[in-house]
């Protein structure tokens, strides 16, 4: 996978309403969405799909620093990923189905285990 373009969007409109998450976290999540969305960007994805790819892409991009990077960006749980998804939907960067809910991101996985576990000695 190619490098994430963190400068493609400043997400200033989202940050003005909700400054809990660093714009770089949104750029990372948008890359996940683009990757999973299919050729036309219209493939529906579940919360589980998004969380799995979010973990994979984060580990690929940041390796052993993944947990620290995400924590510095304000992303400390799968629930935070869900909150970011809904912020992206409210800003009309992504679509949202009626059945989509924040609960689909709740308790997806333990961040420490997911991002530190692969590097534990």
JOUR-V670910 format. One line per field, one symbol per residue. ss: DSSP state (~ for helix, > for strand, _ for the rest). phi: phi as a letter, one per 40 degrees, with the letter a starting at -180 (. if undefined). burial: I if it has 24 or more other C-alpha atoms within 12 Angstrom, else O. A space follows every 10 residues. Layout:
ss=???
phi=???
burial=???
This chain:
ss=__________ _~~~~~~___ __~~~~~~~~ ~~~~~~____ ______~~~~ ~~~~~~~~~~ ~~~~~~~~~~ ~~_____~~~ ~~~~~~~~~~ __________ _~~~~_____ ~~~~~~~~~_ _
phi=.cccccccac fdcccccacc bcdccccccc cccccccgdc gbccbcdcdc cccdcccccc cbfccdcccc cccgcbaccc ccccdccccc cgcbcacdcc acccbcgdac ccccbbdcbc b
burial=OOOIOOOOOO IOOIOOOOOI IIIIIIIIII IIIIIIOOOO OOOOIIIIOI IIIIIIIIIO IOOOOIIOII OOIIIIIIII IIIIIIIIOO OOOIOOOOOO OIOIIOOIIO IOOIIOOOOO O
